[in-house]
Amino acid sequence: MRIALTLLFFGVLSLFVGALVSGEDYFDWGVAGGLFALAVAGEGVRFWLKRSRAKKRQSSGI
């Protein structure tokens, strides 16, 4: 649930920044998509680190 809310927040934020950067001509999908890709990558790294730390704690107790 937390990851969905985080990605929703960063999705809206990236769309807002894409609209601000584009001006009046066109919507800058490159900027918006790049920012959202960074958010997804960051959440993926956070999830991976959390999972690897949990495995490390579990294996050290045995």
PANU-672706 format. One record per atom (N, C-alpha, C): chain; atom name; residue number from 1; x, y, z; residue in three letters. Coordinates in nm, 2 decimals. Layout:
+-----+------+-----+--------+--------+--------+------+
: mol : atom : seq :     c1 :     c2 :     c3 : type :
+-----+------+-----+--------+--------+--------+------+
:   A :   CA : NUM :      X :      Y :      Z :  ala :
...
+-----+------+-----+--------+--------+--------+------+
This chain:
+-----+------+-----+--------+--------+--------+------+
: mol : atom : seq :     c1 :     c2 :     c3 : type :
+-----+------+-----+--------+--------+--------+------+
:   A :    N :   1 :   0.08 :  -0.12 :   0.00 :  met :
:   A :   CA :   1 :   0.00 :   0.00 :   0.00 :  met :
:   A :    C :   1 :   0.09 :   0.13 :   0.00 :  met :
:   A :    N :   2 :   0.20 :   0.12 :   0.08 :  arg :
:   A :   CA :   2 :   0.28 :   0.24 :   0.09 :  arg :
:   A :    C :   2 :   0.35 :   0.27 :  -0.05 :  arg :
:   A :    N :   3 :   0.39 :   0.16 :  -0.12 :  ile :
:   A :   CA :   3 :   0.45 :   0.18 :  -0.25 :  ile :
:   A :    C :   3 :   0.36 :   0.24 :  -0.35 :  ile :
:   A :    N :   4 :   0.23 :   0.20 :  -0.34 :  ala :
:   A :   CA :   4 :   0.13 :   0.26 :  -0.44 :  ala :
:   A :    C :   4 :   0.11 :   0.41 :  -0.41 :  ala :
:   A :    N :   5 :   0.10 :   0.45 :  -0.28 :  leu :
:   A :   CA :   5 :   0.08 :   0.59 :  -0.25 :  leu :
:   A :    C :   5 :   0.21 :   0.67 :  -0.29 :  leu :
:   A :    N :   6 :   0.32 :   0.61 :  -0.27 :  thr :
:   A :   CA :   6 :   0.45 :   0.69 :  -0.30 :  thr :
:   A :    C :   6 :   0.45 :   0.70 :  -0.46 :  thr :
:   A :    N :   7 :   0.43 :   0.60 :  -0.53 :  leu :
:   A :   CA :   7 :   0.43 :   0.61 :  -0.68 :  leu :
:   A :    C :   7 :   0.32 :   0.70 :  -0.73 :  leu :
:   A :    N :   8 :   0.21 :   0.70 :  -0.67 :  leu :
:   A :   CA :   8 :   0.10 :   0.80 :  -0.71 :  leu :
:   A :    C :   8 :   0.14 :   0.94 :  -0.68 :  leu :
:   A :    N :   9 :   0.20 :   0.96 :  -0.57 :  phe :
:   A :   CA :   9 :   0.25 :   1.10 :  -0.54 :  phe :
:   A :    C :   9 :   0.35 :   1.15 :  -0.64 :  phe :
:   A :    N :  10 :   0.45 :   1.06 :  -0.66 :  phe :
:   A :   CA :  10 :   0.56 :   1.10 :  -0.76 :  phe :
:   A :    C :  10 :   0.51 :   1.10 :  -0.90 :  phe :
:   A :    N :  11 :   0.41 :   1.02 :  -0.93 :  gly :
:   A :   CA :  11 :   0.35 :   1.03 :  -1.07 :  gly :
:   A :    C :  11 :   0.28 :   1.17 :  -1.09 :  gly :
:   A :    N :  12 :   0.20 :   1.21 :  -0.99 :  val :
:   A :   CA :  12 :   0.14 :   1.34 :  -1.00 :  val :
:   A :    C :  12 :   0.24 :   1.45 :  -1.00 :  val :
:   A :    N :  13 :   0.34 :   1.44 :  -0.92 :  leu :
:   A :   CA :  13 :   0.45 :   1.54 :  -0.91 :  leu :
:   A :    C :  13 :   0.52 :   1.55 :  -1.05 :  leu :
:   A :    N :  14 :   0.55 :   1.44 :  -1.11 :  ser :
:   A :   CA :  14 :   0.63 :   1.44 :  -1.23 :  ser :
:   A :    C :  14 :   0.54 :   1.50 :  -1.35 :  ser :
:   A :    N :  15 :   0.41 :   1.47 :  -1.34 :  leu :
:   A :   CA :  15 :   0.32 :   1.53 :  -1.44 :  leu :
:   A :    C :  15 :   0.32 :   1.68 :  -1.42 :  leu :
:   A :    N :  16 :   0.31 :   1.73 :  -1.30 :  phe :
:   A :   CA :  16 :   0.31 :   1.87 :  -1.27 :  phe :
:   A :    C :  16 :   0.44 :   1.94 :  -1.32 :  phe :
:   A :    N :  17 :   0.56 :   1.87 :  -1.29 :  val :
:   A :   CA :  17 :   0.68 :   1.93 :  -1.34 :  val :
:   A :    C :  17 :   0.69 :   1.93 :  -1.49 :  val :
:   A :    N :  18 :   0.65 :   1.82 :  -1.55 :  gly :
:   A :   CA :  18 :   0.64 :   1.81 :  -1.70 :  gly :
:   A :    C :  18 :   0.56 :   1.92 :  -1.76 :  gly :
:   A :    N :  19 :   0.45 :   1.95 :  -1.70 :  ala :
:   A :   CA :  19 :   0.37 :   2.06 :  -1.75 :  ala :
:   A :    C :  19 :   0.43 :   2.20 :  -1.73 :  ala :
:   A :    N :  20 :   0.50 :   2.22 :  -1.61 :  leu :
:   A :   CA :  20 :   0.57 :   2.34 :  -1.59 :  leu :
:   A :    C :  20 :   0.69 :   2.37 :  -1.69 :  leu :
:   A :    N :  21 :   0.76 :   2.26 :  -1.72 :  val :
:   A :   CA :  21 :   0.88 :   2.27 :  -1.80 :  val :
:   A :    C :  21 :   0.84 :   2.29 :  -1.95 :  val :
:   A :    N :  22 :   0.72 :   2.24 :  -1.99 :  ser :
:   A :   CA :  22 :   0.69 :   2.24 :  -2.13 :  ser :
:   A :    C :  22 :   0.65 :   2.37 :  -2.18 :  ser :
:   A :    N :  23 :   0.59 :   2.46 :  -2.10 :  gly :
:   A :   CA :  23 :   0.54 :   2.58 :  -2.15 :  gly :
:   A :    C :  23 :   0.41 :   2.57 :  -2.22 :  gly :
:   A :    N :  24 :   0.39 :   2.64 :  -2.33 :  glu :
:   A :   CA :  24 :   0.26 :   2.64 :  -2.39 :  glu :
:   A :    C :  24 :   0.26 :   2.55 :  -2.52 :  glu :
:   A :    N :  25 :   0.37 :   2.51 :  -2.57 :  asp :
:   A :   CA :  25 :   0.38 :   2.44 :  -2.69 :  asp :
:   A :    C :  25 :   0.33 :   2.29 :  -2.68 :  asp :
:   A :    N :  26 :   0.39 :   2.21 :  -2.60 :  tyr :
:   A :   CA :  26 :   0.35 :   2.07 :  -2.58 :  tyr :
:   A :    C :  26 :   0.39 :   2.03 :  -2.44 :  tyr :
:   A :    N :  27 :   0.34 :   1.91 :  -2.41 :  phe :
:   A :   CA :  27 :   0.37 :   1.85 :  -2.28 :  phe :
:   A :    C :  27 :   0.50 :   1.78 :  -2.29 :  phe :
:   A :    N :  28 :   0.59 :   1.80 :  -2.20 :  asp :
:   A :   CA :  28 :   0.73 :   1.74 :  -2.20 :  asp :
:   A :    C :  28 :   0.72 :   1.60 :  -2.14 :  asp :
:   A :    N :  29 :   0.69 :   1.50 :  -2.22 :  trp :
:   A :   CA :  29 :   0.68 :   1.36 :  -2.17 :  trp :
:   A :    C :  29 :   0.81 :   1.31 :  -2.13 :  trp :
:   A :    N :  30 :   0.92 :   1.35 :  -2.19 :  gly :
:   A :   CA :  30 :   1.05 :   1.31 :  -2.15 :  gly :
:   A :    C :  30 :   1.09 :   1.34 :  -2.01 :  gly :
:   A :    N :  31 :   1.07 :   1.46 :  -1.97 :  val :
:   A :   CA :  31 :   1.10 :   1.50 :  -1.83 :  val :
:   A :    C :  31 :   1.01 :   1.43 :  -1.73 :  val :
:   A :    N :  32 :   0.88 :   1.43 :  -1.76 :  ala :
:   A :   CA :  32 :   0.78 :   1.36 :  -1.67 :  ala :
:   A :    C :  32 :   0.81 :   1.21 :  -1.66 :  ala :
:   A :    N :  33 :   0.84 :   1.15 :  -1.77 :  gly :
:   A :   CA :  33 :   0.87 :   1.01 :  -1.77 :  gly :
:   A :    C :  33 :   1.00 :   0.98 :  -1.70 :  gly :
:   A :    N :  34 :   1.10 :   1.06 :  -1.72 :  gly :
:   A :   CA :  34 :   1.23 :   1.05 :  -1.66 :  gly :
:   A :    C :  34 :   1.22 :   1.06 :  -1.51 :  gly :
:   A :    N :  35 :   1.15 :   1.16 :  -1.46 :  leu :
:   A :   CA :  35 :   1.13 :   1.18 :  -1.32 :  leu :
:   A :    C :  35 :   1.05 :   1.06 :  -1.25 :  leu :
:   A :    N :  36 :   0.95 :   1.01 :  -1.32 :  phe :
:   A :   CA :  36 :   0.88 :   0.90 :  -1.27 :  phe :
:   A :    C :  36 :   0.96 :   0.77 :  -1.27 :  phe :
:   A :    N :  37 :   1.05 :   0.75 :  -1.37 :  ala :
:   A :   CA :  37 :   1.14 :   0.64 :  -1.38 :  ala :
:   A :    C :  37 :   1.24 :   0.64 :  -1.26 :  ala :
:   A :    N :  38 :   1.28 :   0.76 :  -1.23 :  leu :
:   A :   CA :  38 :   1.37 :   0.77 :  -1.11 :  leu :
:   A :    C :  38 :   1.30 :   0.74 :  -0.98 :  leu :
:   A :    N :  39 :   1.17 :   0.77 :  -0.97 :  ala :
:   A :   CA :  39 :   1.09 :   0.74 :  -0.85 :  ala :
:   A :    C :  39 :   1.07 :   0.59 :  -0.84 :  ala :
:   A :    N :  40 :   1.04 :   0.53 :  -0.96 :  val :
:   A :   CA :  40 :   1.03 :   0.38 :  -0.96 :  val :
:   A :    C :  40 :   1.16 :   0.31 :  -0.92 :  val :
:   A :    N :  41 :   1.27 :   0.36 :  -0.98 :  ala :
:   A :   CA :  41 :   1.40 :   0.30 :  -0.95 :  ala :
:   A :    C :  41 :   1.43 :   0.31 :  -0.80 :  ala :
:   A :    N :  42 :   1.41 :   0.43 :  -0.75 :  gly :
:   A :   CA :  42 :   1.43 :   0.45 :  -0.60 :  gly :
:   A :    C :  42 :   1.35 :   0.36 :  -0.51 :  gly :
:   A :    N :  43 :   1.22 :   0.35 :  -0.55 :  glu :
:   A :   CA :  43 :   1.14 :   0.26 :  -0.47 :  glu :
:   A :    C :  43 :   1.18 :   0.11 :  -0.48 :  glu :
:   A :    N :  44 :   1.23 :   0.07 :  -0.60 :  gly :
:   A :   CA :  44 :   1.28 :  -0.06 :  -0.62 :  gly :
:   A :    C :  44 :   1.41 :  -0.09 :  -0.54 :  gly :
:   A :    N :  45 :   1.50 :   0.01 :  -0.53 :  val :
:   A :   CA :  45 :   1.62 :   0.00 :  -0.45 :  val :
:   A :    C :  45 :   1.58 :  -0.01 :  -0.30 :  val :
:   A :    N :  46 :   1.49 :   0.08 :  -0.26 :  arg :
:   A :   CA :  46 :   1.45 :   0.07 :  -0.12 :  arg :
:   A :    C :  46 :   1.39 :  -0.06 :  -0.08 :  arg :
:   A :    N :  47 :   1.31 :  -0.12 :  -0.17 :  phe :
:   A :   CA :  47 :   1.25 :  -0.25 :  -0.15 :  phe :
:   A :    C :  47 :   1.35 :  -0.36 :  -0.14 :  phe :
:   A :    N :  48 :   1.45 :  -0.35 :  -0.23 :  trp :
:   A :   CA :  48 :   1.56 :  -0.45 :  -0.24 :  trp :
:   A :    C :  48 :   1.64 :  -0.44 :  -0.11 :  trp :
:   A :    N :  49 :   1.68 :  -0.32 :  -0.07 :  leu :
:   A :   CA :  49 :   1.76 :  -0.31 :   0.05 :  leu :
:   A :    C :  49 :   1.68 :  -0.36 :   0.18 :  leu :
:   A :    N :  50 :   1.55 :  -0.33 :   0.18 :  lys :
:   A :   CA :  50 :   1.47 :  -0.37 :   0.30 :  lys :
:   A :    C :  50 :   1.47 :  -0.53 :   0.30 :  lys :
:   A :    N :  51 :   1.45 :  -0.59 :   0.18 :  arg :
:   A :   CA :  51 :   1.44 :  -0.73 :   0.18 :  arg :
:   A :    C :  51 :   1.57 :  -0.80 :   0.21 :  arg :
:   A :    N :  52 :   1.68 :  -0.74 :   0.16 :  ser :
:   A :   CA :  52 :   1.82 :  -0.80 :   0.18 :  ser :
:   A :    C :  52 :   1.85 :  -0.79 :   0.33 :  ser :
:   A :    N :  53 :   1.82 :  -0.68 :   0.39 :  arg :
:   A :   CA :  53 :   1.84 :  -0.66 :   0.54 :  arg :
:   A :    C :  53 :   1.76 :  -0.76 :   0.62 :  arg :
:   A :    N :  54 :   1.64 :  -0.79 :   0.58 :  ala :
:   A :   CA :  54 :   1.56 :  -0.88 :   0.65 :  ala :
:   A :    C :  54 :   1.61 :  -1.02 :   0.64 :  ala :
:   A :    N :  55 :   1.67 :  -1.06 :   0.52 :  lys :
:   A :   CA :  55 :   1.73 :  -1.19 :   0.50 :  lys :
:   A :    C :  55 :   1.86 :  -1.20 :   0.58 :  lys :
:   A :    N :  56 :   1.93 :  -1.09 :   0.59 :  lys :
:   A :   CA :  56 :   2.05 :  -1.09 :   0.67 :  lys :
:   A :    C :  56 :   2.03 :  -1.12 :   0.82 :  lys :
:   A :    N :  57 :   1.93 :  -1.05 :   0.87 :  arg :
:   A :   CA :  57 :   1.89 :  -1.07 :   1.01 :  arg :
:   A :    C :  57 :   1.84 :  -1.21 :   1.04 :  arg :
:   A :    N :  58 :   1.77 :  -1.26 :   0.94 :  gln :
:   A :   CA :  58 :   1.71 :  -1.40 :   0.96 :  gln :
:   A :    C :  58 :   1.82 :  -1.50 :   0.96 :  gln :
:   A :    N :  59 :   1.92 :  -1.49 :   0.87 :  ser :
:   A :   CA :  59 :   2.02 :  -1.59 :   0.85 :  ser :
:   A :    C :  59 :   2.13 :  -1.58 :   0.97 :  ser :
:   A :    N :  60 :   2.15 :  -1.46 :   1.03 :  ser :
:   A :   CA :  60 :   2.25 :  -1.45 :   1.13 :  ser :
:   A :    C :  60 :   2.20 :  -1.51 :   1.26 :  ser :
:   A :    N :  61 :   2.07 :  -1.53 :   1.28 :  gly :
:   A :   CA :  61 :   2.01 :  -1.58 :   1.40 :  gly :
:   A :    C :  61 :   2.02 :  -1.73 :   1.41 :  gly :
:   A :    N :  62 :   2.05 :  -1.80 :   1.30 :  ile :
:   A :   CA :  62 :   2.04 :  -1.94 :   1.29 :  ile :
:   A :    C :  62 :   2.18 :  -2.00 :   1.34 :  ile :
+-----+------+-----+--------+--------+--------+------+
